[in-house]
Amino acid sequence: MNFDRIRLSNFKPYGDADLRLREGVTVIHGLNGSGKSSLLEACFFALYGSKALDGTLDDVITNGEEETEVELWFTHDGTSYRVERRLRDYGDRIDHQCTLEAIDGGDVTRDGARAVREFVSGLLRMDAEAFVNCAYVRQGEVNKLINASPRERQDTIDDLLQLGTLEEYRERAGDARLGVEDVRNAKRAVLEDKETQIEQKEDQNLHERLNGLESELSEVTGEIDRYEAQREQAKETRDEAAETLSTYEEKRADLEAVTDKIDEIEAAVRETERERDEHREAIREARERIDGLEAEIDDRLDAADLDAAKPEAIAERRAALDDRETGIREELDDRRVSAEAYRNQATNLAEKADDLADRAEQAESEAVDLADEADAAGTEADERESALEELREEGASLRNRFADAETDIDRDEVTERRERLREKRGESRERSAELSAELKNARERVAEAEELLAAGKCPECGQPVDESPHATGIEEDRERVAELETALEETREWTSDLDARIEAIDALVDAAERLGEIDETISMLNERIEEKREEAETKLDAAAERREHAADLREQADETREVAESKREDAVETAERIAELEDALDAVTDAREAVDAVEERLEAVEEAEDRIERRRERRENLDEVNDERRGRLADKRERRDELTAAFDEDAVGEAETRKEEAEAYLERVEAELDRLAERRTELDNAIGEVTGDLKRLEALREERDELAETVEALESLHEETSELESMYGDLRAELRQRNVAELERTLNETFELVYGNDAYSHIELDGEYVLTVYQKDGEPLDPEQLSGGERALFNLSLRCAIYRLLSEGIEGAAPTPPLILDEPTVFLDSGHVSRLVRLVEEMRGFGVKQILIVSHDDELVGAADELVTVEKEPRSNRSTVRREDAVELDVASLADD
C-alpha cells in the first residue's frame, strides 16, 4: 500500500495544503511545532476517522473556522482509492460526512464514516490500533511495545498476527462448554425431581383407592334415586291441591272481574253521553266558520280575476296563468343562458388575447436569448482555437526537450533510468551520512586531545608530562579528519551530480506525461470547436423563427380583443330583456297566489261541511253503542249473582292444608338430596383426582425417559465443546510458536544490521513474547537495562521486524501500509541517528515501498529520496508545505558543525 496524495483544508494548523507522495523515503522536515505530525495525522484520520484521534472531532477544525476537509488518495494491491472526510461545526454538534471510491481497478463506493472505516479495516486487515502498532510509530510512542506489560505486548502482537481471533473462538467455545454444563446440571436436577415424584406417586396405592371410591359412589347414587321417586309423589299431591285452590281462585277472580266490568260499562255509558254533547257544540262552531270563509272568498275574486268562486273557473284561470308563466320562463332561461355565454366568451377571448400577447413577448425574449447564446458559442469557439494554438506551441516546446536530450518520448524507459539513478543516490547519501558521523566523532577526538595538550596532559593517558607532549596519536587523528573531509566532499559532489541528473530526468518524465495530456486535450478541443460553431448557427436560425412567431401572435391577440368587445355589448342587451321578463313573472306569481287563496277557502268550506256531517253520524252511532251497553250491563249483573252463590270456603281450607304438608316434605327431601349430591360430587372429584394422578404418573415416567436421553446428549455435547476449546487453544499456541520463530528471525536480522559488530550478539523471543538481549560475552539483558537511545533503537528494530513479518507473511507476502516514523530521533544521540539511517535503508532493501519520516533532525535528511519542508507563519499561525533539495540542507547542516 502507498499514500499517493493528501489534500487538507482547515485541518489543525493548515489552511490549504496539497502534497503528493511517492515511493521511497520521504522526510517531512521542520522546526518543532511547525505542524509536521499533523500531515501524518491527517492521513491516519482519513483512513480511520474519529478512531484515529486522541481528542474529539472538533479538535481537528482550524481555530476560527467552521468546516474542515481531508482527502487522501492511496493505492493498495494494485487498486487506487480516494477517501474524503468533511467536518462541519454547528455549535451543538459536529456533522461528519465521509465517502470512499475506487478510482480504477474496481467498482467500490462507500458512504458514511462507519462504512468507510469498516471497509478500510477489512482492506488493510487491521483496525486503527493495529495500524499504530504495526506501521505508525507515533511521536512519543517509540518505546510503547518495550514498555508494555508482557500481557499487553502478547495481546498486541497476537492481534497483529491475526491470532486474537483464535483466542476469541477459544473463549466462545469455553462459554459454550460452561453453558452446556449449566443446562446439563439443570436437566439432571429436573430428572432427579421427576424420579422423586414417581416414587411418591407409586407409594400412594392409587388403583386401590380408585376401587373404594367407585363402590361408595354406587351406594350414594342408589339413595339419590329412592329419594327422587318419593319427591315426585309429593309433587303430585302438592299440584292436585294447588289445582283445587286455583279453581276456587278463578271463580273468585271471575266474580271480581264481573263486578269490575259492570262498573266499567256504567262509566262508558256516562262518557258516551258527554261525547254526544261535545259533537253538538262542534257542529254549531263549524257553521260559524263556513260563514267567515265565504266572506273572504268574495273579497279575493277581483285580485284573482274571477267572476265566480267555482272550481271550473278556478281551474281555467290557473291553466291560463301556467301557460303565461311557462312562456315567460322559457324565454327567461334562454336569455340567461345567452347572457352568461356572452359574458364567458368575452372573458375567455380577453384572456386568450392576453395569453397571445404574453406568448409573443416570451417568443421575442427567447429570440434575444438564442442570439446571445449564439454569440457566446462563437466567442467560446474563438477562445478554444486560441487555447488550441497555445497547446500546440507547448507541445512543440516539450518535444524539443527530447530532441536536446537525444532520447525517445518513452515514459517507461525514462522512469526506469530515474529509478537506477535514485538507487545510486541512496547509496551515496547513506555513505555521506556515515562519513558525516565518523567525521564528527574524529573532530571531537582531535578537539579533546588539543584541550588536554593545552592543559599539559598526555592525550593518551591523561597524565602530566614534562616539556614536549606525545603528539603522534593526534597527528593520526588530524590526518583521518582530512581524509574524511576529502571523502565527504567527493561523496557530496557525486550526490549533487546524481541529483542534477535525477532532476533532469524528472523533467523529462513530467514532459512525457504532459505531452500525452496535450494530445488528448487538442483532440477534445477540435471536437468542441466544431460543436460550438454548429451550435451558434443553429441558435441564430432558431432566433429568427421565434421573432416571426412573435409577430403572428401579436396579430392574433388584436383580432381576439375586437371579438371580445362585441360579445360584451351582446351581454348588456340580453341583461335588459331579462329584467323585463322577471317583472312579468312576478305579476303572474301575485295572480296565482290570489287564485290559490280562493281555492283554499272553498276547500276549507267543503271540509267544514264534511266535518258537520261526520259529527252527526257519530252522535247517532254513540246512541246505538249506549243501547248495546245497557243490554250487556243487565247480563253482567245476573252473572255476578250466580258466582256469589257458588263459592265454598271449607273446600278451600282443606286444599290449602294438603298443599302445605306436601311442600314441607319436598323441602326436607331437597335438603337430603343436596347432601347426597354434594357427596356424589366429592366422590366424582376424588375419582378424578386419583385418575389424574394415574395419568400424571404415566406422564412423569415418559418425561423421565426423555430427560434421561437429553442428559445423555448434553454429556456428549459437553465433551465436544471441551475438545473444541482445547483445539483452539492448541492451535493458537502452535501458530504463535511459528510466529515467534519467524518474528525472532526477522528481529535478529534487523537487529544485526543495526548493531552489527557491536557489543550485542542476538535476541531471544519466548512463546509469551518476552524479549531478552544477549551481549557478546553471553550475558543476558532485559531491554529495560539498555540506555535510552539503545532502548529506543531496539524498539524501532522490533517495530520494523513486526512490519517485515506482516509484509512477508508466514505463508506468502501480503500488502502492508507505508512505514511511518513520527519524530523517531527524540531519544537518540548522533551515533544512534546514523544507525537509524542504516535501519531505514535496510528496510528499503527488504522491499518496503514507502517510508515516511517526520523529524526536525537534519541528520535524517541524507537518507531522503523526497524532502518536504513544513514552516509556520508566525502572524497567521498557519502551516505550509514545500519540497526542497535534501542535499543542500544536509550540506548546510554539516557546515554549521
C-alpha positions, 0 to 999 in steps of 0.5 A, a space after each residue: 500500500 502507498 499514500 499517493 496524495 493528501 489534500 487538507 483544508 482547515 485541518 489543525 494548523 493548515 489552511 490549504 495544503 496539497 502534497 503528493 507522495 511517492 515511493 521511497 523515503 520521504 522526510 517531512 522536515 521542520 522546526 518543532 511545532 511547525 505542524 509536521 505530525 499533523 500531515 501524518 495525522 491527517 492521513 491516519 484520520 482519513 483512513 480511520 476517522 474519529 478512531 484515529 484521534 486522541 481528542 474529539 472531532 472538533 479538535 481537528 477544525 482550524 481555530 476560527 473556522 467552521 468546516 474542515 476537509 481531508 482527502 487522501 488518495 492511496 493505492 493498495 494491491 494494485 487498486 487506487 482509492 480516494 477517501 474524503 472526510 468533511 467536518 462541519 461545526 454547528 455549535 451543538 454538534 459536529 456533522 461528519 460526512 465521509 465517502 470512499 471510491 475506487 478510482 480504477 481497478 474496481 467498482 467500490 463506493 462507500 458512504 458514511 464514516 462507519 462504512 468507510 472505516 469498516 471497509 478500510 479495516 477489512 482492506 488493510 486487515 487491521 483496525 486503527 490500533 493495529 495500524 499504530 502498532 504495526 506501521 505508525 510509530 507515533 511521536 512519543 510512542 517509540 518505546 510503547 511495545 518495550 514498555 508494555 506489560 508482557 500481557 499487553 505486548 502478547 495481546 498486541 502482537 497476537 492481534 497483529 498476527 491475526 491470532 486474537 481471533 483464535 483466542 476469541 473462538 477459544 473463549 466462545 467455545 469455553 462459554 459454550 462448554 460452561 453453558 452446556 454444563 449449566 443446562 446439563 446440571 439443570 436437566 439432571 436436577 429436573 430428572 432427579 425431581 421427576 424420579 422423586 415424584 414417581 416414587 411418591 406417586 407409586 407409594 400412594 396405592 392409587 388403583 386401590 383407592 380408585 376401587 373404594 371410591 367407585 363402590 361408595 359412589 354406587 351406594 350414594 347414587 342408589 339413595 339419590 334415586 329412592 329419594 327422587 321417586 318419593 319427591 315426585 309423589 309429593 309433587 303430585 299431591 302438592 299440584 292436585 291441591 294447588 289445582 283445587 285452590 286455583 279453581 276456587 281462585 278463578 271463580 273468585 277472580 271471575 266474580 271480581 272481574 264481573 263486578 269490575 266490568 259492570 262498573 266499567 260499562 256504567 262509566 262508558 255509558 256516562 262518557 258516551 253521553 258527554 261525547 254526544 254533547 261535545 259533537 253538538 257544540 262542534 257542529 254549531 262552531 263549524 257553521 260559524 266558520 263556513 260563514 267567515 270563509 265565504 266572506 273572504 272568498 268574495 273579497 279575493 275574486 277581483 285580485 284573482 280575476 274571477 267572476 265566480 268562486 267555482 272550481 271550473 273557473 278556478 281551474 281555467 284561470 290557473 291553466 291560463 296563468 301556467 301557460 303565461 308563466 311557462 312562456 315567460 320562463 322559457 324565454 327567461 332561461 334562454 336569455 340567461 343562458 345567452 347572457 352568461 355565454 356572452 359574458 364567458 366568451 368575452 372573458 375567455 377571448 380577453 384572456 386568450 388575447 392576453 395569453 397571445 400577447 404574453 406568448 409573443 413577448 416570451 417568443 421575442 425574449 427567447 429570440 434575444 436569448 438564442 442570439 446571445 447564446 449564439 454569440 457566446 458559442 462563437 466567442 467560446 469557439 474563438 477562445 478554444 482555437 486560441 487555447 488550441 494554438 497555445 497547446 500546440 506551441 507547448 507541445 512543440 516546446 516539450 518535444 524539443 526537450 527530447 530532441 536536446 536530450 537525444 532520447 525517445 518520448 518513452 515514459 517507461 524507459 525514462 522512469 526506469 533510468 530515474 529509478 537506477 539513478 535514485 538507487 545510486 543516490 541512496 547509496 551515496 547519501 547513506 555513505 555521506 551520512 556515515 562519513 558525516 558521523 565518523 567525521 564528527 566523532 574524529 573532530 571531537 577526538 582531535 578537539 579533546 586531545 588539543 584541550 588536554 595538550 593545552 592543559 599539559 596532559 598526555 592525550 593518551 593517558 591523561 597524565 602530566 608530562 614534562 616539556 614536549 607532549 606525545 603528539 603522534 596519536 593526534 597527528 593520526 587523528 588530524 590526518 583521518 579528519 582530512 581524509 574524511 573531509 576529502 571523502 565527504 566532499 567527493 561523496 557530496 559532489 557525486 550526490 549533487 551530480 546524481 541529483 542534477 541528473 535525477 532532476 533532469 530526468 524528472 523533467 523529462 518524465 513530467 514532459 512525457 506525461 504532459 505531452 500525452 495530456 496535450 494530445 488528448 486535450 487538442 483532440 477534445 478541443 477540435 471536437 468542441 470547436 466544431 460543436 460550438 460553431 454548429 451550435 451558434 448557427 443553429 441558435 441564430 436560425 432558431 432566433 429568427 423563427 421565434 421573432 416571426 412567431 412573435 409577430 403572428 401572435 401579436 396579430 392574433 391577440 388584436 383580432 381576439 380583443 375586437 371579438 371580445 368587445 362585441 360579445 360584451 355589448 351582446 351581454 348588456 342587451 340580453 341583461 335588459 330583456 331579462 329584467 323585463 321578463 322577471 317583472 312579468 313573472 312576478 305579476 303572474 306569481 301575485 295572480 296565482 297566489 290570489 287564485 290559490 287563496 280562493 281555492 283554499 277557502 272553498 276547500 276549507 268550506 267543503 271540509 267544514 261541511 264534511 266535518 258537520 256531517 261526520 259529527 252527526 253520524 257519530 252522535 247517532 252511532 254513540 246512541 246505538 253503542 249506549 243501547 248495546 251497553 245497557 243490554 250487556 250491563 243487565 247480563 253482567 249483573 245476573 252473572 255476578 249473582 250466580 258466582 256469589 252463590 257458588 263459592 265454598 270456603 271449607 273446600 278451600 281450607 282443606 286444599 290449602 292444608 294438603 298443599 302445605 304438608 306436601 311442600 314441607 316434605 319436598 323441602 326436607 327431601 331437597 335438603 337430603 338430596 343436596 347432601 347426597 349430591 354434594 357427596 356424589 360430587 366429592 366422590 366424582 372429584 376424588 375419582 378424578 383426582 386419583 385418575 389424574 394422578 394415574 395419568 400424571 404418573 404415566 406422564 412423569 415416567 415418559 418425561 423421565 425417559 426423555 430427560 434421561 436421553 437429553 442428559 445423555 446428549 448434553 454429556 456428549 455435547 459437553 465433551 465436544 465443546 471441551 475438545 473444541 476449546 482445547 483445539 483452539 487453544 492448541 492451535 493458537 499456541 502452535 501458530 504463535 510458536 511459528 510466529 515467534 520463530 519467524 518474528 525472532 528471525 526477522 528481529 535478529 536480522 534487523 537487529 544485526 544490521 543495526 548493531 552489527 559488530 557491536 557489543 550485542 550478539 542476538 535476541 531471544 523471543 519466548 512463546 509469551 513474547 518476552 524479549 531478552 538481549 544477549 551481549 557478546 560475552 553471553 550475558 543476558 539483558 532485559 531491554 529495560 537495562 539498555 540506555 535510552 537511545 539503545 532502548 529506543 533503537 531496539 524498539 524501532 528494530 522490533 517495530 520494523 521486524 513486526 512490519 517485515 513479518 506482516 509484509 512477508 507473511 508466514 505463508 506468502 507476502 501480503 500488502 502492508 501500509 507505508 512505514 511511518 516514523 513520527 519524530 523517531 530521533 527524540 531519544 537518540 544521540 548522533 551515533 544512534 541517528 546514523 544507525 537509524 539511517 542504516 535501519 531505514 535503508 535496510 528496510 528499503 532493501 527488504 522491499 518496503 515501498 514507502 517510508 515516511 519520516 517526520 523529524 526536525 533532525 537534519 541528520 535524517 535528511 541524507 537518507 531522503 529520496 523526497 524532502 518536504 519542508 513544513 514552516 509556520 507563519 508566525 502572524 497567521 499561525 498557519 502551516 505550509 508545505 514545500 519540497 526542497 533539495 535534501 542535499 543542500 540542507 544536509 550540506 548546510 547542516 554539516 557546515 554549521 558543525 
